[in-house]
Amino acid sequence: MNTSEWYRSFAAMEARGQSAIYEMLAGRIAGDAGMLALLEELPEPKRQPNLLFAAVRFLGGPVDDYQAFRTWTSAEWDRVRQAMSERRTQTNEPGRCAVLLPVLAALPQPLALIEVGASAGLCLYPDRYRYRYDDGPVAGPAAGPVVLECHTDGPVPLPGGVPRVVWRAGVDLNPLDVHSAEDMRWLECLVWPEQHERLARLRGAVRVAREEPPLLVRGDLNQMIGELVARAPANATPVVLHTSVLAYLSMEEREAFAEQVRALPCRWVCSEAAGVLPFVDRRLPRPAPRDRFVCVVALDGRPLAFAGLHGQFLDWFG
Ligand SMILES: C[S@@+](CC[C@H](N)C(=O)[O-])C[C@H]1O[C@@H](n2cnc3c(N)ncnc32)[C@H](O)[C@@H]1O
């Protein structure tokens, strides 16, 4: 996919219905030869729409009017390019815990969670958030500052409570620190402009994590996973989890990771975009929808459900 197609597809498949501003910007950039030429100064993985828009907002540029965005971004291109080169799309979305919860709660308790591609580690607190599936009651710890809403289809095995987590650890190429104001501002800029609820949820989750920061190590997931699983306490079920991470790896690296995890003494829970793990998708009971962006939730490599990218829906297979 070339850069123009990437932006057009982002507008239609990811931003539409989620962010009118990003849909408009990405759609206009897809047909703007000048902006595409600037983006093509960057290595391909760095031309991401999310990275561009977050970098502009991080530097104080406008995003709600195309001409103003274009004029500002072109004038400040050196700074924008530098921010895009130095930073990553590390969107940390605690909402994803809503699609992991039924899987985690059904495992032998307590759990030792090991997240790969953890960003700031906000998905390591499924026991601290509150949940509302459809119009049901809110479940989870009464004092939890975050309520995750999730629409369900199919026979989702909704748990009676949250899992018991006794250990939380993670690895990331660039772990973000919940105590760093700059890191947290970058995370906020990765939330799409109209998504005020997501922003509030992020801020609530950061407060949760600040009370008990996770053990986060810097490194490549394929190199660190064995060591982290070995460090998990013996009295808990070690669970390796990841959400929206493996797309950043080559197919060979994804396969090497899957092979490693299968050989480790742990369970493996993930939610990755359809297409990212073909060896998991091959076991899908029905094809992934093509008209919207879905993730596949899987346990030990066996698909269980389709899910929204940010945990907004869970479509469980029969
Ligand atoms: C889109 S973020 C998702 C963060 C978190 N899992 C979530 O769902 O909220 C992807 C994260 O994976 C990390 N990442 C990408 N490739 C990695 C690798 N090879 N090893 C460790 N972390 C990696 C990135 O730095 C980034 O923080």
The ligand as a MOL file (V3000), in Angstrom:
LIG
                    3D

  0  0  0     0  0            999 V3000
M  V30 BEGIN CTAB
M  V30 COUNTS 27 29 0 0 0
M  V30 BEGIN ATOM
M  V30 1 C -0.0990 0.4170 19.8790 0
M  V30 2 S 0.8800 0.2350 21.3250 0 CHG=1
M  V30 3 C -0.1830 -0.8250 22.2860 0
M  V30 4 C 0.0650 -0.6980 23.7690 0
M  V30 5 C -0.7870 -1.5990 24.6580 0
M  V30 6 N -0.5280 -2.9890 24.3600 0
M  V30 7 C -2.2610 -1.3080 24.4980 0
M  V30 8 O -2.9590 -2.1100 23.8280 0
M  V30 9 O -2.7530 -0.3260 25.0220 0 CHG=-1
M  V30 10 C 2.1640 -0.9050 20.7870 0
M  V30 11 C 3.3330 -0.9720 21.7420 0
M  V30 12 O 4.1680 -2.0650 21.3440 0
M  V30 13 C 5.5130 -1.6730 21.5330 0
M  V30 14 N 6.3590 -2.5460 20.6880 0
M  V30 15 C 6.3810 -2.6150 19.3360 0
M  V30 16 N 7.2760 -3.5360 18.9350 0
M  V30 17 C 7.8350 -4.0640 20.0500 0
M  V30 18 C 8.8380 -5.0550 20.2820 0
M  V30 19 N 9.4520 -5.6810 19.2880 0
M  V30 20 N 9.1690 -5.3490 21.5590 0
M  V30 21 C 8.5500 -4.6970 22.5950 0
M  V30 22 N 7.6000 -3.7430 22.4250 0
M  V30 23 C 7.2500 -3.4260 21.1730 0
M  V30 24 C 5.5160 -0.2030 21.1390 0
M  V30 25 O 6.6410 0.4700 21.6560 0
M  V30 26 C 4.1920 0.2660 21.7440 0
M  V30 27 O 4.3560 0.7430 23.0550 0
M  V30 END ATOM
M  V30 BEGIN BOND
M  V30 1 1 1 2
M  V30 2 1 2 3
M  V30 3 1 2 10
M  V30 4 1 3 4
M  V30 5 1 4 5
M  V30 6 1 5 6
M  V30 7 1 5 7
M  V30 8 2 7 8
M  V30 9 1 7 9
M  V30 10 1 10 11
M  V30 11 1 11 12
M  V30 12 1 11 26
M  V30 13 1 12 13
M  V30 14 1 13 14
M  V30 15 1 13 24
M  V30 16 1 14 15
M  V30 17 1 14 23
M  V30 18 2 15 16
M  V30 19 1 16 17
M  V30 20 1 17 18
M  V30 21 2 17 23
M  V30 22 1 18 19
M  V30 23 2 18 20
M  V30 24 1 20 21
M  V30 25 2 21 22
M  V30 26 1 22 23
M  V30 27 1 24 25
M  V30 28 1 24 26
M  V30 29 1 26 27
M  V30 END BOND
M  V30 END CTAB
M  END
